[in-house]
Amino acid sequence: MAHAFSFSFYPRQLWNVWHTDALDSTSFSWTASVLILSLAGLLWSLSRKSSTRVRTSIGTNGTAPVCPPEQLKDDLKGAVANAYAFERELTVPFDVGDVRVAKILMHPIKSCRGTSLQEARYTPEGLAYDRNWCIIEAESHTIITAREVGKMVLITPKVEVDAASPYGGRLTVSFPADSECETFSVPLNPTDDLLASWPVIEDCTMFGEYLVEGCVVSSTLDGPGSRTPSEVLSDYFGRAVHLVMKGPRPRACPPTQAFPQLEETAKFQDGYPFLVASEESVEEVRRVVSAFAQNESPEARIGGIDRERWKGGGVEIERFRPNIVFGGSGVPFAEDMWRRVRIHPSEESDSMDASADEARTFTLVSKCTRCLLPNVDITTGARDAAVPYKVLLKFRRNKDPARMSKPCFGCNAIVGGTGIVRVGDRVEVLEWASGIGV
C-alpha cells in the first residue's frame, strides 16, 4: 500500500542537510518543512504498524499472532480488496465441532471426470483406482492434463467392479455425445499374462521432472473389431495419445519442508496419495468470489472476471479435485492447521478394532499449491479467465513456505495403512500444526 508521503531521509542525511554551509533563511525554511513532513510520515507509518499489530498480533492468549476463527466470517465487510491483506495465524487448538467425511471423490483417469462415492478402499498410495490411469502424448510420453486440454474433464471413466470377471471388473470410458467418440471398456485389474502383452513406457513424464512407469492399455472388452483405447482417444484429442495404466515400479512422492525424509509413493497424482479439503473452505472461496464479482470499485478489480456469472460465487468443490472432503468444522481452512487426523468408522462394529488406528490416521504433509486447472468448467471444459485462480491470489498466497507466490487450497496427505473410508465417518484431530499451518 502506498504511503501518504514518499520522502525517505535517513538521520545522517537530515544531519547533513541541517548543517550545510550554504544554509540561508530560504533553505532553512525548506529544510524545516522537509523535517516536519518526514516526521509526520514516520509517525503515520508507526501508527499504521501499530494498528496492524493490534489486528494481527494480539490473540486470545496475548502471546502469538493469531486470527480468531470467527473473524474469518467478517473479513470482506466494507473492504473487499483488502480481505486477508494481513498475514495471520489461527489460534490452535480451536473448537471444530463434529467434523465428518462429507464427500469422497475418486478420479480413475488423471484430469478426467471424477466419481462421487459413498465409501472407498484405500492404501498408502491413495484411494482404490484413483489416478490409476493417465493419458500421455504418444511421441514425447508427456502426461497430459486439463491444464492444457480442458475438455479432458468431459471424459467420464467409470469403475465397474465384478467379482465374477477374471479382471475383477472393467473401467468404462465415455465421451460427450458431440465428440462422436465411442465408449470403450478395459480390464480393471489385468492379469500378468495380459500385462505382458502391453507395451511398457518407462518415462511417462510429469511436470518435465518425474518419470513414472506405465503400461499402454492395448486391450478392450468390447469384442472383435473394436478400436483400441489409443485410437479412440487420439480421435478425441486430435493427435496421437495413449491410455496408460500405472506400472509396478514405485513412484516416490517429493519431500516437503515439514517432512524432508518423506518415503511415501503414489500413482499418477500430482504429488501425494491424497488431497483433502473442507466444505467450509470452498464455501469461503464462493463468498470471496461473489464479493469481488459484486464490488466494482477500482480496489476490487480482477482482470477478466465475469461479474454477472460469478456474483453468486458458484465454485464447485469438484474443480479442486480432492479425494476426501470434510464438513462440520465451522471454520474455513481449518484443515490448514491439522497435522494428523484420524477417521473413525461410523459403523460401531468397525470402531472396536484399536489395532487399525494407525491405518486410519492421515498425516497432512503440506498445503496444495494451485494452478489454473480449477479454472476449467467441469460441465463445459472451458477455462475461465479469472475464477478461481485470480481470486485465490488475493487471499490464499504466502501460505506454503516452499512456494509462497502460489495460492493454496486443500492439503496433501499420506496415510498409515490400508482401510475403508465412508461418508459420515467421524474425523478426530490428533495433532495441530503451528505457524501458518501444514
Backbone torsions as a table, in degrees:
resi	resn	phi	psi	omega
1	MET	NA	134.2	-178.7
2	ALA	-71.7	140.0	176.7
3	HIS	-84.9	161.1	-178.3
4	ALA	-67.1	-30.6	-179.4
5	PHE	-122.2	140.3	-177.9
6	SER	-108.7	9.7	177.8
7	PHE	-68.1	139.0	-178.2
8	SER	-136.3	60.1	178.4
9	PHE	-83.7	137.3	175.1
10	TYR	-97.6	160.6	-176.0
11	PRO	-52.8	-45.0	-178.0
12	ARG	-65.4	-38.1	178.0
13	GLN	-63.1	-42.4	179.3
14	LEU	-63.5	-39.4	178.7
15	TRP	-62.2	-42.2	179.9
16	ASN	-65.9	-40.2	177.9
17	VAL	-63.8	-42.2	-177.3
18	TRP	-64.6	-35.9	-174.0
19	HIS	-102.1	19.7	178.4
20	THR	-63.8	144.0	-178.7
21	ASP	-68.0	-23.6	-174.8
22	ALA	-92.6	18.2	-175.6
23	LEU	-65.9	121.4	173.2
24	ASP	-123.9	-174.5	-175.5
25	SER	-64.2	-37.4	-179.3
26	THR	-67.3	-48.5	-178.8
27	SER	-67.1	-31.6	177.6
28	PHE	-62.6	-44.2	179.1
29	SER	-62.8	-41.7	179.5
30	TRP	-63.1	-43.7	-178.7
31	THR	-64.2	-42.2	179.1
32	ALA	-61.4	-38.4	179.4
33	SER	-64.7	-42.3	179.7
34	VAL	-61.6	-43.9	179.8
35	LEU	-59.7	-44.0	-179.0
36	ILE	-63.7	-46.0	-179.9
37	LEU	-64.0	-40.3	-179.5
38	SER	-65.2	-43.2	179.2
39	LEU	-64.7	-38.7	178.4
40	ALA	-63.5	-43.4	177.9
41	GLY	-62.3	-39.6	179.5
42	LEU	-64.2	-46.2	179.4
43	LEU	-63.2	-38.4	178.4
44	TRP	-63.5	-44.0	179.5
45	SER	-63.0	-42.8	179.9
46	LEU	-64.1	-37.9	-179.7
47	SER	-67.0	-35.3	177.4
48	ARG	-64.9	-44.5	-179.8
49	LYS	-64.4	-38.7	179.0
50	SER	-63.8	-42.5	178.8
51	SER	-63.0	-43.0	178.8
52	THR	-62.0	-40.7	-177.3
53	ARG	-62.9	-38.9	178.8
54	VAL	-63.2	-38.5	-176.1
55	ARG	-77.1	-32.7	-171.3
56	THR	-109.1	-19.2	-169.6
57	SER	-114.3	-4.7	-179.5
58	ILE	-107.6	111.6	-177.8
59	GLY	-102.8	-172.7	-179.0
60	THR	-65.7	-26.0	177.0
61	ASN	-99.3	-2.3	175.7
62	GLY	69.7	15.3	-173.6
63	THR	-119.9	-21.6	-173.3
64	ALA	-136.1	154.5	174.6
65	PRO	-63.7	117.5	-174.2
66	VAL	-136.9	165.6	171.1
67	CYS	-134.1	112.8	175.9
68	PRO	-57.0	132.6	-176.8
69	PRO	-51.9	-36.0	-178.1
70	GLU	-65.9	-21.3	-179.5
71	GLN	-68.5	-25.8	-180.0
72	LEU	-60.0	-29.6	-175.2
73	LYS	-75.5	-13.9	-174.8
74	ASP	-115.3	7.0	-170.7
75	ASP	-63.4	-27.7	-174.5
76	LEU	-91.2	-7.7	-175.2
77	LYS	-66.5	114.4	174.3
78	GLY	80.7	-4.1	-177.2
79	ALA	-153.5	66.0	-175.0
80	VAL	-57.2	-49.0	-173.4
81	ALA	-68.5	-20.3	-177.4
82	ASN	-104.1	10.9	176.9
83	ALA	-59.8	135.4	-179.7
84	TYR	60.2	24.0	-179.1
85	ALA	-68.4	-22.4	-178.1
86	PHE	-104.8	133.3	176.5
87	GLU	-70.6	132.1	-178.5
88	ARG	-134.9	165.3	171.9
89	GLU	-124.6	135.0	176.6
90	LEU	-73.7	141.2	174.5
91	THR	-70.6	129.2	179.1
92	VAL	-126.4	149.0	-7.3
93	PRO	-76.6	159.6	173.7
94	PHE	-131.2	161.1	-177.1
95	ASP	-69.5	123.2	-179.4
96	VAL	-113.0	8.3	175.1
97	GLY	67.2	-153.1	-177.2
98	ASP	-96.1	92.3	-176.9
99	VAL	-86.5	132.7	-179.7
100	ARG	-130.4	162.2	170.1
101	VAL	-74.9	115.9	-175.1
102	ALA	-95.2	-28.4	-176.5
103	LYS	-157.2	146.0	174.6
104	ILE	-125.9	127.4	-178.3
105	LEU	-125.2	128.8	179.8
106	MET	-121.2	134.2	-176.8
107	HIS	-120.2	93.9	-174.7
108	PRO	-59.1	-45.9	178.7
109	ILE	-107.0	126.8	-178.3
110	LYS	-51.5	129.1	176.8
111	SER	73.9	-0.4	174.8
112	CYS	-94.1	177.0	-173.8
113	ARG	-60.2	142.1	179.0
114	GLY	-91.9	170.2	179.3
115	THR	-122.2	131.7	176.3
116	SER	-87.0	129.4	-175.6
117	LEU	-121.3	155.2	172.8
118	GLN	-86.6	-27.6	175.4
119	GLU	-154.1	157.4	-179.5
120	ALA	-152.1	141.1	170.3
121	ARG	-79.4	153.1	177.0
122	TYR	-143.2	157.7	173.3
123	THR	-128.7	176.7	176.0
124	PRO	-61.0	-11.7	177.6
125	GLU	-95.7	3.2	176.4
126	GLY	125.6	-175.9	175.4
127	LEU	-62.5	147.7	176.8
128	ALA	-56.2	127.1	177.4
129	TYR	71.6	2.4	178.1
130	ASP	-74.6	122.9	-178.0
131	ARG	52.5	36.7	172.7
132	ASN	-71.3	-24.0	-176.5
133	TRP	-124.6	157.7	172.1
134	CYS	-148.7	172.7	177.9
135	ILE	-117.6	131.4	-176.6
136	ILE	-122.8	156.8	170.4
137	GLU	-67.3	131.5	-176.1
138	ALA	-62.8	-34.2	-175.4
139	GLU	-88.0	-50.6	-174.1
140	SER	-89.3	-16.3	-176.9
141	HIS	68.0	16.7	175.9
142	THR	-71.5	132.4	176.7
143	ILE	-71.9	127.3	-177.9
144	ILE	-92.6	138.5	176.8
145	THR	-129.7	171.2	178.4
146	ALA	-70.7	-7.9	171.7
147	ARG	-60.5	-38.2	-178.5
148	GLU	-97.6	-36.5	-176.0
149	VAL	-124.5	91.7	-173.4
150	GLY	-59.8	-32.2	-175.4
151	LYS	-71.8	-1.4	173.3
152	MET	-60.8	-31.2	-178.0
153	VAL	-68.4	-10.0	178.7
154	LEU	-91.8	-9.0	173.6
155	ILE	-77.0	129.4	-175.1
156	THR	-113.4	103.7	173.1
157	PRO	-89.7	141.3	-178.8
158	LYS	-133.5	123.2	177.2
159	VAL	-83.9	124.2	179.1
160	GLU	-121.2	100.5	-178.3
161	VAL	-77.8	135.0	-179.9
162	ASP	-145.4	103.9	-176.7
163	ALA	-62.3	-24.0	-178.7
164	ALA	-80.6	-13.9	-178.8
165	SER	-79.2	143.8	175.5
166	PRO	-64.7	-15.5	179.8
167	TYR	-108.1	9.0	179.3
168	GLY	73.2	5.6	-178.9
169	GLY	133.3	-160.3	-176.7
170	ARG	-144.6	156.1	168.7
171	LEU	-106.5	115.0	179.2
172	THR	-100.4	130.6	-175.9
173	VAL	-119.4	121.5	-180.0
174	SER	-122.2	164.4	-171.7
175	PHE	-131.4	162.3	175.1
176	PRO	-58.3	145.7	-175.8
177	ALA	-58.4	-37.1	-176.1
178	ASP	-75.4	-5.0	178.3
179	SER	-80.1	-20.4	-177.7
180	GLU	60.9	22.3	175.3
181	CYS	-95.4	134.2	-176.7
182	GLU	-80.0	150.5	174.6
183	THR	-68.8	142.5	174.6
184	PHE	-136.6	160.7	179.4
185	SER	-129.1	141.3	-179.6
186	VAL	-129.7	158.9	179.9
187	PRO	-59.4	136.5	-179.5
188	LEU	-73.2	-46.7	177.9
189	ASN	-128.5	83.5	-176.3
190	PRO	-59.9	145.1	177.5
191	THR	-70.2	165.2	178.4
192	ASP	-60.0	-39.3	180.0
193	ASP	-63.7	-41.9	179.8
194	LEU	-67.6	-43.3	179.2
195	LEU	-60.1	-34.1	-178.9
196	ALA	-63.7	-20.7	-179.9
197	SER	-92.1	-4.7	-179.5
198	TRP	-94.8	136.8	177.6
199	PRO	-61.9	141.1	178.9
200	VAL	-100.7	129.8	175.6
201	ILE	-106.3	113.6	-176.3
202	GLU	-79.1	-21.2	-169.7
203	ASP	-126.8	49.1	169.6
204	CYS	-62.1	119.5	-167.2
205	THR	-105.1	127.0	179.0
206	MET	-115.8	126.1	179.7
207	PHE	59.1	24.3	-179.8
208	GLY	65.2	13.8	-171.5
209	GLU	-132.4	-49.6	-175.6
210	TYR	-90.7	133.2	177.6
211	LEU	-107.3	120.6	-175.9
212	VAL	-119.7	136.2	178.5
213	GLU	-78.9	136.6	178.3
214	GLY	-144.5	159.5	177.7
215	CYS	-115.9	126.6	-179.6
216	VAL	-69.7	121.2	-178.3
217	VAL	-70.7	110.2	-171.5
218	SER	-113.9	2.5	-178.8
219	SER	-126.8	146.0	172.9
220	THR	-121.3	170.7	175.9
221	LEU	-107.7	25.9	-171.3
222	ASP	-100.8	6.1	175.2
223	GLY	90.6	170.9	-178.1
224	PRO	-59.6	143.0	176.6
225	GLY	86.3	-6.9	-179.3
226	SER	-76.5	151.0	179.3
227	ARG	-77.3	156.1	177.3
228	THR	-75.4	158.5	175.4
229	PRO	-55.3	-37.5	-179.9
230	SER	-62.4	-39.6	-179.0
231	GLU	-67.8	-44.1	-179.3
232	VAL	-65.9	-47.1	-178.2
233	LEU	-66.8	-34.1	178.0
234	SER	-63.8	-36.3	174.5
235	ASP	-62.7	-43.3	-177.2
236	TYR	-66.6	-40.0	-177.7
237	PHE	-84.1	-19.4	-177.7
238	GLY	77.0	18.9	176.1
239	ARG	-162.6	168.8	-174.7
240	ALA	-73.5	120.3	178.9
241	VAL	-138.3	167.1	176.6
242	HIS	-131.0	146.8	165.8
243	LEU	-87.7	127.4	-174.4
244	VAL	-123.8	137.1	174.3
245	MET	-102.6	141.6	-179.1
246	LYS	-56.8	130.8	177.9
247	GLY	-82.9	175.5	-174.8
248	PRO	-75.2	-18.0	-178.5
249	ARG	-66.7	127.3	-178.2
250	PRO	-61.6	144.7	176.3
251	ARG	-115.6	113.5	-174.0
252	ALA	-72.5	143.0	172.6
253	CYS	-80.9	146.0	176.9
254	PRO	-70.1	147.8	176.8
255	PRO	-69.2	161.1	174.4
256	THR	-119.0	169.4	179.9
257	GLN	-62.9	-35.5	179.5
258	ALA	-77.7	-24.4	-178.2
259	PHE	-132.3	72.5	-176.9
260	PRO	-67.4	-19.1	179.1
261	GLN	-105.1	26.0	-177.6
262	LEU	-57.0	132.0	-176.8
263	GLU	-123.1	22.6	-179.4
264	GLU	-79.7	161.6	176.0
265	THR	-124.0	161.4	-178.9
266	ALA	-142.9	-178.0	179.1
267	LYS	-104.2	-116.3	179.4
268	PHE	-99.8	17.8	173.0
269	GLN	-63.3	157.8	179.2
270	ASP	-56.0	-43.2	-176.9
271	GLY	-146.0	-39.5	-168.0
272	TYR	-135.1	161.1	-173.8
273	PRO	-62.7	-34.0	-175.1
274	PHE	-132.6	148.1	169.2
275	LEU	-123.6	122.9	179.7
276	VAL	-115.2	151.4	177.9
277	ALA	-153.0	-175.3	-179.4
278	SER	-137.6	155.7	176.6
279	GLU	-62.9	-36.9	179.9
280	GLU	-63.4	-36.6	-178.7
281	SER	-68.4	-44.8	180.0
282	VAL	-69.8	-30.3	175.7
283	GLU	-66.1	-36.9	176.8
284	GLU	-66.7	-38.9	176.0
285	VAL	-60.8	-44.2	178.4
286	ARG	-59.2	-42.5	-177.8
287	ARG	-65.1	-42.0	179.6
288	VAL	-68.3	-42.6	177.3
289	VAL	-58.1	-46.8	-179.7
290	SER	-61.6	-41.2	-178.8
291	ALA	-64.9	-43.2	178.2
292	PHE	-67.1	-37.7	-179.3
293	ALA	-65.5	-30.4	-176.8
294	GLN	-94.4	-9.7	-179.0
295	ASN	-100.5	115.7	-175.8
296	GLU	-100.1	13.8	178.3
297	SER	-70.6	152.8	179.3
298	PRO	-57.2	-32.7	-178.3
299	GLU	-67.8	-24.7	-176.5
300	ALA	-99.9	12.5	-175.0
301	ARG	-69.1	133.9	172.8
302	ILE	-129.0	119.0	-176.1
303	GLY	-60.0	129.1	174.2
304	GLY	84.1	0.6	-177.1
305	ILE	-73.3	133.8	175.9
306	ASP	-89.4	98.0	-171.9
307	ARG	-62.3	-39.8	-178.3
308	GLU	-65.9	-43.2	-177.9
309	ARG	-66.1	-39.0	-169.7
310	TRP	-101.6	7.1	-178.7
311	LYS	-64.7	-22.6	176.5
312	GLY	-89.1	-6.5	176.1
313	GLY	71.3	21.5	-170.5
314	GLY	-70.4	72.0	176.3
315	VAL	-100.4	119.4	-177.5
316	GLU	-82.3	145.0	177.4
317	ILE	-61.6	-28.6	-178.5
318	GLU	-62.6	-24.3	177.7
319	ARG	-60.6	-30.2	-176.4
320	PHE	-89.1	-7.1	171.9
321	ARG	56.0	46.1	176.3
322	PRO	-76.9	166.7	173.7
323	ASN	-96.6	-46.1	-177.6
324	ILE	-124.3	124.6	179.7
325	VAL	-110.4	124.3	177.7
326	PHE	-91.3	157.1	175.2
327	GLY	-151.1	144.5	175.2
328	GLY	117.4	-7.6	-177.6
329	SER	-70.4	-30.6	-177.5
330	GLY	78.2	-0.1	-176.6
331	VAL	-125.7	118.2	176.3
332	PRO	-58.9	136.4	176.5
333	PHE	62.0	26.0	174.9
334	ALA	-58.8	-33.7	-178.0
335	GLU	-62.9	-21.1	175.3
336	ASP	-57.8	-27.2	-173.0
337	MET	-103.0	4.4	-178.7
338	TRP	-98.3	115.9	177.6
339	ARG	-83.2	-45.5	178.5
340	ARG	-135.4	134.8	175.9
341	VAL	-129.6	150.2	175.5
342	ARG	-117.7	130.7	179.3
343	ILE	-99.5	111.7	-177.4
344	HIS	-91.1	132.7	178.9
345	PRO	-61.7	141.5	179.8
346	SER	-78.2	-19.8	179.1
347	GLU	-83.5	125.1	-175.2
348	GLU	-59.0	-34.3	-176.7
349	SER	-63.7	-26.9	-179.9
350	ASP	-87.4	-25.3	-169.5
351	SER	-72.4	-11.3	-177.6
352	MET	-82.8	-10.3	-175.4
353	ASP	-84.4	88.2	-176.8
354	ALA	-67.1	-26.2	-177.9
355	SER	-67.5	-15.8	-178.6
356	ALA	-89.7	2.3	-175.6
357	ASP	-56.3	-42.9	-178.3
358	GLU	-65.0	-36.9	179.4
359	ALA	-68.9	-18.2	178.6
360	ARG	-99.1	2.5	-175.4
361	THR	-96.7	121.1	-179.7
362	PHE	-104.9	131.1	176.9
363	THR	-105.2	124.3	178.7
364	LEU	-88.3	111.5	-170.0
365	VAL	-91.9	-21.0	178.8
366	SER	-171.2	164.0	169.6
367	LYS	-77.1	159.4	178.3
368	CYS	-96.6	112.7	175.6
369	THR	-78.2	140.0	-169.5
370	ARG	-103.9	152.4	175.1
371	CYS	-114.1	-157.4	-177.9
372	LEU	-87.3	-2.8	-176.9
373	LEU	-57.7	-41.7	178.8
374	PRO	-62.6	-12.9	175.4
375	ASN	-72.7	-13.8	-178.0
376	VAL	-78.0	125.0	179.5
377	ASP	-67.9	123.7	-175.1
378	ILE	-73.7	-9.7	179.0
379	THR	-103.5	-20.7	-178.2
380	THR	-120.8	-22.4	-176.2
381	GLY	83.1	-0.8	179.8
382	ALA	-82.5	144.5	-179.8
383	ARG	-98.0	126.2	179.7
384	ASP	-74.2	148.7	-177.7
385	ALA	-75.0	-18.6	-171.9
386	ALA	-136.1	-38.4	-167.7
387	VAL	-104.4	134.2	1.0
388	PRO	-94.2	-3.6	-167.7
389	TYR	-57.1	-51.3	-176.4
390	LYS	-66.8	-29.7	176.5
391	VAL	-71.7	-42.3	177.4
392	LEU	-59.0	-34.6	178.0
393	LEU	-61.0	-25.1	-178.1
394	LYS	-73.6	-27.6	-173.7
395	PHE	-142.9	2.5	-178.9
396	ARG	-125.6	22.1	171.6
397	ARG	-87.0	171.0	176.7
398	ASN	59.9	31.2	179.9
399	LYS	-106.2	-24.4	-179.5
400	ASP	-111.6	116.9	-174.0
401	PRO	-61.7	-22.7	-178.9
402	ALA	-83.5	-25.1	-177.2
403	ARG	-142.7	72.7	-172.2
404	MET	-64.9	-25.6	-176.5
405	SER	-81.1	-12.4	-177.1
406	LYS	-92.8	142.0	175.0
407	PRO	-77.3	153.6	-176.5
408	CYS	-119.3	144.9	170.2
409	PHE	-153.8	123.7	-178.1
410	GLY	84.1	171.7	-178.1
411	CYS	-134.8	141.7	175.9
412	ASN	-80.2	141.2	-174.2
413	ALA	-140.6	156.6	171.9
414	ILE	-126.3	166.7	-178.0
415	VAL	-134.5	156.8	-173.5
416	GLY	-86.8	0.9	-179.0
417	GLY	179.6	-158.2	-177.2
418	THR	-107.6	141.5	-179.6
419	GLY	-171.3	-162.8	178.3
420	ILE	-129.5	135.0	175.0
421	VAL	-116.2	140.1	-177.3
422	ARG	-130.0	149.3	171.5
423	VAL	-61.2	131.5	-178.0
424	GLY	100.9	-13.1	177.2
425	ASP	-60.5	146.2	-178.2
426	ARG	-85.4	140.8	-178.6
427	VAL	-111.3	123.7	178.6
428	GLU	-111.7	129.7	176.4
429	VAL	-84.2	116.8	-178.4
430	LEU	-92.5	-33.7	-175.9
431	GLU	-147.3	139.3	-179.6
432	TRP	-104.1	150.5	173.0
433	ALA	-92.4	161.2	178.6
434	SER	-113.3	-178.8	177.9
435	GLY	61.9	-130.7	-179.8
436	ILE	-88.1	8.7	174.1
437	GLY	103.8	-161.0	-173.3
438	VAL	-67.7	NA	NA
